[in-house]
Amino acid sequence: MWQEVEWTAQDGLTLRGRSYGPPNCRHPHAIVCLPGLTRNSGDFHDLAIACADAGYRAITMDSRGRGRSDYAEDWETYSILQETQDVLAGLTALGIEKATLIGTSRGGLISMLIGVLQPAVLAGVLLNDIGPKIELNGLLAIKTYLDNRSTPENWSQAVDMVKAAAALSFPNLTEEEWEKFTQATFWEISPDTLVADYDPNLLKPLAELSETTEIPELWPQFEALAHIPVLVMRGALSTLLSDETVNRMRTVHPDCDSVTIENQGHAPLFTSEATLKPAMEFISSTVLSPVQSNSHT
């Protein structure tokens, strides 16, 4: 189904992810999935399976300090610039010459920065509930949720905790979707011990965030994606990405489309047809040929 891949960051940290598709595939065009602040490659499992079934190579990456990637000794390296460099190192190590990026939240910010630093590698970018302007109230809500998260004693309790925290953002999730969401939130380090699947030091950069914080806007970085198609996926209940920002994105970008996911907030989950269908249609429009028809497999 998938195999673990790893590469080395510029500062020597070992980073890991999952490769979906034929074993040891080196197809030069890949669908590369980049998760949110404290999320990991598990969020993209269903999407990556769909990509593999369609004949595409898919890579889901764990950013430093998340999932199976190593934790950094210096928490200040948990920065968008460093994580962008980590992704570029991964693309090189994995033989990826062209990438269609699926960036959820922070992963979308990294995608925009790649458009500045290495635009030629991009074939398309799907921005999942993120844009050049981030709403402060939404960011504060994320901070509050993370600051107040406790440690569950078992998976049943973990699911209940995630439901309680995210019910307003995802009012219509099925039990299976809640379980998938939870499984990509915690890591079972022993039969009776679950921990959040990220380095707690990731939260240090958020310590000074307050109602008076000015969030910089990234319109020049977004405009660096003007040479490729972009799809903006927004949760209808999102407090992080506004309709106004999406409308402006469509105005300033020559090939930007958008889709609203009803009854979901930040960030829409790739676990149902509502998100998988538009994502796969976008992906298919950006990939020149599937794995099976390319000699690089």
NUZAKOL-662788 format. One record per atom (N, C-alpha, C): residue in one letter; x, y, z. Coordinates in steps of 0.1 Angstrom, whole numbers, padded with zeros to 4 digits, always signed. Layout:
N
aXYZ;...
***
This chain:
297
m+0008-0012+0000;m+0000+0000+0000;m+0009+0013+0000;w+0018+0013+0009;w+0028+0024+0010;w+0041+0020+0016;q+0051+0027+0014;q+0064+0024+0020;q+0070+0037+0026;e+0077+0035+0037;e+0083+0047+0043;e+0095+0052+0035;v+0096+0065+0034;v+0108+0071+0027;v+0115+0080+0037;e+0127+0083+0035;e+0134+0092+0044;e+0145+0100+0036;w+0148+0111+0042;w+0159+0120+0036;w+0165+0128+0047;t+0175+0135+0044;t+0183+0143+0054;t+0181+0158+0051;a+0178+0165+0061;a+0177+0180+0060;a+0191+0186+0059;q+0191+0198+0056;q+0204+0205+0055;q+0212+0205+0068;d+0204+0206+0079;d+0211+0206+0092;d+0213+0192+0098;g+0211+0181+0090;g+0214+0168+0094;g+0202+0160+0100;l+0191+0167+0102;l+0179+0160+0108;l+0173+0150+0098;t+0169+0138+0103;t+0163+0128+0094;t+0148+0131+0093;l+0143+0132+0081;l+0129+0134+0079;l+0123+0122+0071;r+0110+0120+0074;r+0104+0108+0068;r+0090+0111+0062;g+0085+0102+0054;g+0072+0103+0048;g+0068+0090+0043;r+0057+0090+0035;r+0052+0078+0029;r+0052+0079+0014;s+0055+0069+0007;s+0054+0068-0008;s+0044+0059-0012;y+0034+0063-0020;y+0023+0055-0025;y+0025+0053-0040;g+0022+0041-0044;g+0024+0038-0058;g+0032+0025-0060;p+0037+0022-0071;p+0045+0010-0073;p+0058+0011-0064;p+0062-0001-0058;p+0074-0001-0050;p+0086+0005-0057;n+0093+0014-0049;n+0105+0020-0054;n+0103+0029-0066;c+0091+0034-0068;c+0088+0042-0079;c+0097+0055-0079;r+0102+0059-0091;r+0110+0071-0091;r+0104+0080-0102;h+0091+0079-0105;h+0084+0088-0115;h+0088+0102-0111;p+0092+0110-0121;p+0097+0124-0118;p+0086+0134-0114;h+0073+0130-0117;h+0062+0139-0113;h+0054+0132-0101;a+0053+0139-0090;a+0047+0133-0079;a+0036+0143-0073;i+0027+0137-0066;i+0017+0145-0058;i+0023+0145-0044;v+0026+0157-0039;v+0033+0158-0027;v+0024+0165-0017;c+0021+0159-0006;c+0012+0164+0004;c+0019+0169+0017;l+0016+0181+0020;l+0022+0188+0031;l+0012+0192+0042;p+0014+0187+0054;p+0003+0188+0065;p+0004+0202+0072;g-0006+0203+0081;g-0007+0216+0089;g+0003+0216+0101;l+0001+0226+0109;l+0011+0229+0120;l+0015+0217+0128;t+0005+0210+0134;t+0008+0198+0143;t+0003+0185+0137;r+0000+0185+0124;r-0005+0174+0117;r+0006+0166+0110;n+0002+0155+0104;n+0013+0146+0098;n+0007+0139+0085;s+0015+0130+0080;s+0012+0124+0067;s-0001+0116+0068;g-0005+0112+0080;g-0017+0104+0081;g-0030+0111+0076;d-0030+0124+0076;d-0041+0132+0071;d-0044+0130+0056;f-0034+0125+0049;f-0035+0124+0034;f-0036+0109+0029;h-0038+0100+0038;h-0038+0086+0035;h-0048+0083+0024;d-0061+0087+0026;d-0071+0084+0016;d-0069+0090+0002;l-0064+0103+0003;l-0061+0110-0009;l-0049+0103-0017;a-0039+0099-0009;a-0027+0093-0015;a-0031+0079-0021;i-0040+0072-0015;i-0045+0059-0020;i-0052+0062-0034;a-0061+0072-0034;a-0068+0076-0046;a-0058+0079-0057;c-0047+0086-0054;c-0037+0090-0064;c-0030+0078-0069;a-0027+0068-0060;a-0020+0056-0065;a-0029+0048-0074;d-0042+0047-0070;d-0052+0040-0078;d-0053+0046-0092;a-0051+0059-0093;a-0053+0065-0106;a-0040+0065-0114;g-0029+0059-0108;g-0017+0057-0115;g-0007+0068-0112;y-0008+0076-0102;y+0001+0086-0098;y+0010+0082-0087;r+0022+0088-0087;r+0031+0086-0075;r+0027+0097-0065;a+0025+0093-0052;a+0021+0103-0042;a+0031+0101-0030;i+0035+0113-0025;i+0044+0113-0014;i+0037+0122-0003;t+0036+0116+0009;t+0030+0124+0020;t+0042+0126+0030;m+0044+0139+0034;m+0056+0142+0042;m+0053+0145+0056;d+0061+0141+0065;d+0060+0145+0079;d+0071+0156+0081;s+0066+0168+0085;s+0075+0179+0087;s+0084+0176+0100;r+0095+0182+0101;r+0103+0180+0113;r+0095+0182+0126;g+0097+0173+0135;g+0090+0174+0148;g+0076+0169+0147;r+0072+0162+0136;r+0058+0157+0135;r+0060+0142+0130;g+0049+0134+0133;g+0049+0121+0128;g+0062+0113+0130;r+0067+0107+0120;r+0079+0098+0122;r+0092+0106+0119;s+0091+0119+0115;s+0103+0127+0114;s+0109+0130+0127;d+0123+0131+0127;d+0130+0134+0140;d+0126+0148+0145;y+0127+0149+0159;y+0124+0162+0165;y+0137+0170+0165;a+0136+0183+0164;a+0147+0192+0163;a+0152+0195+0177;e+0165+0196+0178;e+0171+0200+0191;e+0169+0215+0194;d+0169+0223+0183;d+0167+0237+0184;d+0152+0240+0179;w+0144+0244+0188;w+0130+0246+0185;w+0128+0258+0175;e+0138+0267+0174;e+0137+0278+0165;e+0138+0274+0150;t+0142+0261+0148;t+0142+0256+0134;t+0128+0252+0130;y+0118+0252+0139;y+0104+0250+0135;y+0099+0263+0129;s+0104+0266+0117;s+0100+0278+0110;s+0096+0274+0096;i+0087+0283+0090;i+0082+0280+0077;i+0094+0279+0067;l+0104+0288+0068;l+0115+0288+0059;l+0123+0275+0060;q+0126+0271+0072;q+0134+0259+0074;q+0126+0247+0068;e+0113+0246+0071;e+0105+0235+0067;e+0103+0235+0051;t+0103+0247+0045;t+0103+0248+0031;t+0116+0242+0025;q+0127+0245+0031;q+0140+0239+0027;q+0140+0224+0029;d+0134+0219+0040;d+0133+0205+0042;d+0125+0198+0031;v+0114+0204+0026;v+0106+0199+0015;v+0114+0198+0002;l+0121+0209-0001;l+0130+0209-0013;l+0140+0199-0012;a+0146+0196+0000;a+0156+0186+0001;a+0150+0172-0002;g+0137+0171+0003;g+0130+0158+0001;g+0127+0156-0014;l+0123+0166-0021;l+0121+0165-0035;l+0133+0160-0043;t+0145+0166-0039;t+0157+0162-0046;t+0161+0148-0042;a+0160+0144-0030;a+0164+0131-0025;a+0155+0120-0031;l+0142+0124-0034;l+0133+0114-0039;l+0131+0114-0054;g+0140+0122-0061;g+0140+0123-0075;g+0128+0129-0081;i+0122+0139-0074;i+0110+0145-0079;i+0113+0158-0087;e+0111+0158-0100;e+0114+0170-0108;e+0102+0179-0109;k+0090+0174-0109;k+0078+0182-0109;k+0069+0177-0098;a+0062+0186-0091;a+0053+0183-0080;a+0040+0191-0081;t+0030+0183-0079;t+0017+0190-0076;t+0015+0189-0061;l+0015+0201-0055;l+0015+0202-0040;l+0001+0203-0035;i-0001+0195-0024;i-0014+0196-0017;i-0010+0202-0003;g-0012+0214+0000;g-0008+0221+0012;g-0019+0224+0021;t-0020+0217+0032;t-0030+0221+0042;t-0025+0231+0052;s-0031+0242+0054;s-0028+0252+0064;s-0013+0256+0063;r-0005+0252+0072;r+0010+0256+0072;r+0016+0250+0059;g+0011+0238+0055;g+0017+0232+0043;g+0014+0241+0031;g+0003+0248+0031;g+0000+0257+0020;g+0009+0269+0020;l+0013+0274+0032;l+0023+0285+0033;l+0036+0281+0028;i+0040+0268+0031;i+0053+0263+0025;i+0052+0262+0010;s+0040+0258+0005;s+0038+0257-0010;s+0040+0270-0016;m+0035+0281-0010;m+0037+0294-0016;m+0051+0299-0016;l+0058+0295-0005;l+0072+0299-0005;l+0081+0291-0015;i+0077+0279-0017;i+0084+0271-0028;i+0082+0278-0041;g+0070+0284-0043;g+0068+0292-0056;g+0078+0303-0057;v+0083+0308-0046;v+0093+0319-0046;v+0107+0313-0049;l+0110+0303-0041;l+0124+0297-0041;l+0127+0288-0052;q+0117+0280-0057;q+0120+0270-0067;q+0107+0268-0076;p+0103+0279-0083;p+0090+0278-0090;p+0090+0267-0101;a+0101+0264-0107;a+0101+0255-0118;a+0097+0241-0114;v+0098+0237-0101;v+0094+0224-0097;v+0079+0222-0097;l+0072+0233-0097;l+0057+0232-0094;l+0049+0230-0107;a+0039+0221-0106;a+0030+0219-0117;a+0016+0224-0113;g+0013+0225-0100;g+0001+0230-0095;g+0001+0230-0080;v-0008+0238-0074;v-0009+0238-0059;v-0023+0239-0055;l-0027+0230-0046;l-0040+0230-0039;l-0037+0235-0025;l-0043+0247-0022;l-0042+0253-0009;l-0055+0249-0001;n-0053+0241+0009;n-0064+0236+0017;n-0066+0245+0029;d-0076+0254+0028;d-0080+0263+0039;d-0069+0272+0043;i-0062+0278+0034;i-0051+0287+0037;i-0049+0297+0025;g-0045+0309+0028;g-0043+0319+0018;g-0033+0329+0023;p-0031+0339+0015;p-0021+0349+0019;p-0024+0357+0031;k-0037+0358+0034;k-0042+0365+0047;k-0048+0355+0056;i-0042+0354+0068;i-0047+0345+0079;i-0055+0353+0089;e-0067+0349+0092;e-0075+0356+0102;e-0070+0353+0116;l-0068+0364+0123;l-0062+0363+0137;l-0071+0355+0146;n-0084+0357+0145;n-0093+0349+0154;n-0091+0334+0152;g-0090+0330+0140;g-0088+0316+0137;g-0075+0310+0142;l-0064+0318+0141;l-0052+0314+0146;l-0052+0314+0162;l-0059+0323+0168;l-0060+0323+0183;l-0068+0310+0187;a-0078+0307+0179;a-0086+0295+0183;a-0077+0282+0182;i-0068+0281+0172;i-0059+0270+0172;i-0050+0270+0184;k-0045+0281+0187;k-0036+0282+0199;k-0043+0278+0211;t-0055+0282+0213;t-0062+0279+0226;t-0065+0264+0226;y-0068+0258+0215;y-0071+0243+0214;y-0058+0236+0218;l-0047+0240+0212;l-0034+0232+0214;l-0029+0234+0229;d-0031+0246+0234;d-0027+0249+0248;d-0035+0241+0258;n-0047+0238+0255;n-0056+0231+0264;n-0057+0216+0262;r-0050+0211+0252;r-0051+0196+0249;r-0045+0188+0260;s-0052+0178+0264;s-0047+0169+0275;s-0043+0155+0269;t-0038+0146+0277;t-0034+0133+0272;t-0044+0123+0275;p-0049+0116+0265;p-0060+0106+0267;p-0054+0093+0272;e-0062+0085+0279;e-0057+0072+0284;e-0059+0060+0274;n-0068+0062+0264;n-0070+0052+0255;n-0076+0058+0242;w-0078+0050+0232;w-0082+0055+0219;w-0097+0060+0220;s-0105+0053+0228;s-0119+0058+0229;s-0120+0072+0235;q-0111+0074+0245;q-0111+0087+0252;q-0105+0097+0242;a-0095+0093+0234;a-0089+0102+0225;a-0100+0107+0214;v-0108+0098+0209;v-0118+0102+0200;v-0128+0111+0206;d-0132+0109+0218;d-0141+0118+0225;d-0135+0132+0227;m-0122+0132+0230;m-0115+0145+0232;m-0115+0153+0219;v-0112+0146+0208;v-0111+0153+0195;v-0125+0158+0191;k-0135+0149+0193;k-0148+0154+0190;k-0152+0166+0198;a-0149+0166+0211;a-0153+0178+0219;a-0146+0191+0214;a-0134+0189+0210;a-0126+0201+0206;a-0130+0206+0192;a-0134+0197+0183;a-0136+0200+0169;a-0150+0199+0164;a-0160+0196+0173;a-0173+0194+0169;a-0179+0206+0161;l-0176+0218+0165;l-0182+0230+0158;l-0176+0231+0144;s-0164+0227+0142;s-0158+0227+0129;s-0162+0216+0120;f-0166+0205+0125;f-0169+0193+0118;f-0182+0186+0123;p-0193+0193+0121;p-0206+0188+0128;p-0211+0175+0122;n-0207+0172+0109;n-0214+0160+0103;n-0204+0149+0100;l-0193+0148+0107;l-0184+0137+0104;l-0190+0124+0109;t-0187+0113+0101;t-0191+0100+0105;t-0181+0095+0116;e-0185+0084+0123;e-0177+0078+0133;e-0163+0074+0127;e-0164+0068+0115;e-0151+0064+0109;e-0142+0076+0106;e-0148+0087+0102;e-0140+0099+0100;e-0134+0105+0112;w-0142+0104+0123;w-0136+0109+0136;w-0124+0100+0140;e-0126+0087+0138;e-0115+0078+0142;e-0102+0081+0134;k-0104+0083+0120;k-0093+0086+0112;k-0086+0099+0116;f-0094+0109+0119;f-0089+0122+0124;f-0081+0120+0137;t-0086+0112+0146;t-0079+0110+0159;t-0066+0102+0157;q-0067+0092+0148;q-0055+0084+0146;q-0043+0091+0140;a-0046+0102+0133;a-0036+0111+0128;a-0033+0122+0138;t-0038+0122+0150;t-0036+0132+0160;t-0027+0127+0171;f-0028+0114+0174;f-0021+0108+0185;f-0013+0096+0180;w-0003+0093+0188;w+0006+0082+0185;w+0006+0072+0197;e+0004+0059+0194;e+0004+0049+0205;e+0018+0044+0207;i+0025+0049+0217;i+0039+0045+0220;i+0039+0032+0228;s+0028+0028+0234;s+0027+0016+0241;s+0012+0013+0242;p+0008+0000+0246;p-0006-0003+0246;p-0015+0006+0255;d-0009+0012+0264;d-0017+0021+0273;d-0012+0035+0274;t-0004+0039+0264;t+0001+0053+0264;t-0001+0059+0250;l-0009+0070+0249;l-0010+0078+0237;l-0004+0092+0240;v+0003+0097+0230;v+0008+0110+0231;v+0005+0118+0218;a+0004+0131+0219;a+0002+0139+0207;a+0014+0137+0197;d+0011+0135+0184;d+0021+0131+0175;d+0029+0142+0169;y+0034+0150+0178;y+0043+0161+0174;y+0051+0166+0186;d+0062+0173+0184;d+0071+0178+0194;d+0063+0190+0201;p+0062+0189+0214;p+0055+0200+0221;p+0062+0214+0219;n+0075+0214+0215;n+0082+0226+0213;n+0077+0234+0201;l+0069+0227+0192;l+0063+0233+0181;l+0054+0245+0185;l+0049+0245+0197;l+0040+0255+0202;l+0047+0267+0207;k+0060+0266+0209;k+0068+0278+0214;k+0067+0290+0206;p+0067+0289+0192;p+0066+0301+0184;p+0052+0308+0185;l+0042+0301+0191;l+0029+0307+0192;l+0027+0313+0206;a+0037+0312+0215;a+0036+0317+0228;a+0032+0332+0230;e+0037+0340+0221;e+0035+0354+0221;e+0023+0359+0213;l+0016+0350+0207;l+0004+0353+0199;l-0007+0358+0208;s-0013+0370+0204;s-0023+0376+0212;s-0033+0384+0203;e-0043+0390+0209;e-0053+0397+0201;e-0047+0409+0195;t-0035+0414+0199;t-0029+0426+0193;t-0018+0422+0183;t-0016+0409+0181;t-0006+0405+0171;t-0010+0409+0157;e+0000+0414+0149;e-0002+0417+0135;e+0003+0405+0127;i-0006+0399+0119;i-0002+0388+0111;i+0002+0393+0097;p+0015+0390+0093;p+0019+0395+0080;p+0011+0388+0069;e+0008+0396+0058;e+0001+0390+0047;e+0011+0386+0036;l+0008+0376+0029;l+0018+0369+0020;l+0013+0370+0005;w+0008+0382+0001;w+0003+0383-0013;w+0015+0382-0023;p+0026+0387-0021;p+0037+0385-0031;p+0041+0370-0032;q+0041+0363-0021;q+0044+0348-0022;q+0033+0341-0029;f+0020+0345-0027;f+0009+0338-0035;f+0010+0342-0049;e+0014+0354-0053;e+0015+0358-0067;e+0026+0351-0074;a+0036+0345-0066;a+0046+0338-0072;a+0041+0325-0078;l+0029+0321-0075;l+0023+0309-0081;l+0015+0312-0094;a+0017+0324-0099;a+0009+0328-0111;a+0011+0320-0123;h+0022+0313-0124;h+0025+0305-0136;h+0019+0291-0136;i+0012+0288-0125;i+0007+0274-0125;i-0008+0275-0120;p-0016+0264-0122;p-0030+0264-0117;p-0030+0263-0102;v-0040+0269-0096;v-0041+0268-0081;v-0056+0265-0078;l-0058+0257-0069;l-0072+0254-0064;l-0072+0257-0049;v-0081+0266-0045;v-0083+0269-0031;v-0095+0262-0026;m-0092+0253-0015;m-0103+0246-0009;m-0106+0252+0005;r-0118+0257+0007;r-0121+0264+0019;r-0132+0257+0026;g-0130+0255+0039;g-0141+0250+0047;g-0152+0260+0050;a-0164+0257+0047;a-0175+0268+0049;a-0175+0273+0063;l-0171+0265+0073;l-0171+0270+0087;l-0157+0275+0091;s-0148+0277+0082;s-0135+0281+0086;s-0134+0295+0092;t-0126+0296+0102;t-0124+0310+0108;t-0110+0314+0105;l-0102+0306+0097;l-0088+0310+0094;l-0087+0316+0080;l-0096+0312+0071;l-0096+0317+0057;l-0109+0323+0054;s-0110+0335+0050;s-0123+0342+0048;s-0127+0341+0033;d-0140+0343+0031;d-0145+0344+0017;d-0138+0355+0010;e-0136+0366+0017;e-0131+0378+0011;e-0116+0375+0005;t-0109+0368+0013;t-0095+0365+0009;t-0096+0356-0003;v-0104+0346-0003;v-0106+0337-0015;v-0110+0344-0027;n-0119+0354-0026;n-0123+0362-0038;n-0111+0370-0043;r-0103+0375-0034;r-0092+0383-0039;r-0082+0374-0046;m-0080+0362-0040;m-0070+0353-0046;m-0075+0349-0060;r-0087+0348-0063;r-0092+0345-0076;r-0091+0357-0085;t-0091+0368-0080;t-0090+0381-0088;t-0075+0383-0092;v-0066+0381-0083;v-0052+0384-0086;v-0044+0373-0093;h-0050+0361-0093;h-0043+0349-0099;h-0050+0346-0112;p-0043+0345-0123;p-0049+0342-0136;p-0055+0328-0138;d-0051+0319-0129;d-0057+0305-0131;d-0059+0299-0117;c-0068+0306-0109;c-0071+0302-0096;c-0086+0299-0095;d-0089+0287-0091;d-0103+0283-0089;d-0105+0280-0074;s-0117+0279-0069;s-0120+0276-0055;s-0132+0267-0054;v-0132+0260-0043;v-0143+0251-0039;v-0146+0253-0024;t-0158+0253-0020;t-0162+0254-0006;t-0167+0241-0002;i-0162+0236+0010;i-0166+0223+0015;i-0176+0226+0026;e-0188+0222+0024;e-0199+0225+0034;e-0197+0217+0046;n-0201+0222+0058;n-0201+0216+0071;n-0188+0212+0075;q-0177+0218+0070;q-0164+0216+0076;q-0157+0229+0078;g-0148+0229+0088;g-0141+0241+0092;g-0126+0240+0088;h-0117+0244+0097;h-0103+0243+0094;h-0097+0230+0100;a-0091+0222+0091;a-0091+0224+0076;a-0099+0212+0071;p-0105+0213+0059;p-0113+0202+0054;p-0105+0189+0053;l-0111+0178+0056;l-0105+0165+0057;l-0106+0157+0044;f-0095+0151+0040;f-0095+0143+0028;f-0100+0129+0031;t-0113+0128+0035;t-0118+0115+0039;t-0131+0112+0032;s-0136+0121+0024;s-0150+0118+0018;s-0149+0124+0004;e-0160+0121-0004;e-0161+0125-0018;e-0161+0140-0019;a-0166+0147-0009;a-0167+0161-0009;a-0154+0168-0011;t-0143+0162-0006;t-0130+0168-0007;t-0122+0160-0017;l-0123+0147-0017;l-0115+0138-0026;l-0118+0141-0041;k-0131+0143-0044;k-0134+0144-0058;k-0128+0157-0065;p-0130+0169-0059;p-0124+0181-0065;p-0108+0180-0064;a-0103+0174-0054;a-0088+0173-0053;a-0083+0164-0064;m-0089+0153-0067;m-0085+0144-0077;m-0087+0150-0091;e-0098+0157-0093;e-0100+0164-0106;e-0089+0174-0108;f-0085+0182-0098;f-0074+0191-0099;f-0061+0185-0102;i-0058+0174-0094;i-0046+0167-0096;i-0044+0161-0110;s-0055+0155-0115;s-0055+0150-0129;s-0052+0160-0139;s-0056+0172-0137;s-0054+0183-0147;s-0040+0188-0147;t-0032+0184-0137;t-0018+0189-0136;t-0008+0179-0139;v-0011+0166-0140;v-0002+0156-0142;v-0002+0152-0157;l+0010+0152-0163;l+0011+0150-0177;l+0008+0135-0181;s+0014+0126-0172;s+0012+0111-0175;s+0013+0104-0162;p+0005+0093-0161;p+0005+0085-0149;p+0018+0076-0149;v+0020+0070-0137;v+0032+0062-0135;v+0033+0051-0146;q+0022+0044-0149;q+0023+0032-0157;q+0029+0035-0171;s+0027+0048-0176;s+0031+0051-0190;s+0044+0058-0191;n+0051+0058-0179;n+0064+0065-0179;n+0076+0055-0176;s+0086+0057-0183;s+0098+0048-0182;s+0106+0050-0170;h+0103+0060-0161;h+0110+0062-0149;h+0106+0054-0137;t+0096+0045-0139;t+0091+0038-0128;t+0101+0027-0123;
***
